[in-house]
Amino acid sequence: MKNIILLLILCISFASCNSSKGVVTKKGKTSKVSTKTSTSSSSTVTSKEVKNIIDYAKTFKGTRYKYGGTTKKGMDCSGLVVTAFKKEDILLPRTTGDLSKRGDWIDVKEVQEGDLLFFATKKNSRKINHVGIVTDSRPGHVEFIHSTTSRGVITSNLSEKYWYLAYVQARRML
């Protein structure tokens, strides 16, 4: 009898953990999260803030790649994005996977400075595992800053064959 009661309690506790976990992890589209203001409207972000984000990201050029890194000692791709946006009090999720589910999806032809580009760089996979910040955009030309495992923080062009073929989506966080 004690074994049955114990088994029943365990089943209930596991079931309750699963249901609450599903609620917590399912998150919809979000807008800017800012410690400056209590609004979540993207109209509160100025072009000056976008420029500041890009300029700060550029200060990390040449920084070597380090998985999980967010400093001049080492930086990974999502670390660069989170650190640059945090400089303007815009808080974003830390991982590339979580970043790829936030903000508004936009067509690559409509990207602007400050938007994020997402890539799948693993062979035979379309799973997003890389992110960069658009630094310059005009018709037929999109430059972005990102941290690569081989060369650290660099600026690349979306028209480069490697990045063009790896491109998955663009998202606007601001």
PyMOL commands that set and color helices and strands:
alter all, ss='L'
color gray80, all
select helices_A, chain A and resi 2-25+42-44+47-58+77-86+96-99+108-110+161-166
alter helices_A, ss='H'
color red, helices_A
select strands_A, chain A and resi 70-71+74-75+104-106+116-119+130-138+141-148+152-157+167-172
alter strands_A, ss='S'
color yellow, strands_A
deselect
rebuild
show_as cartoon
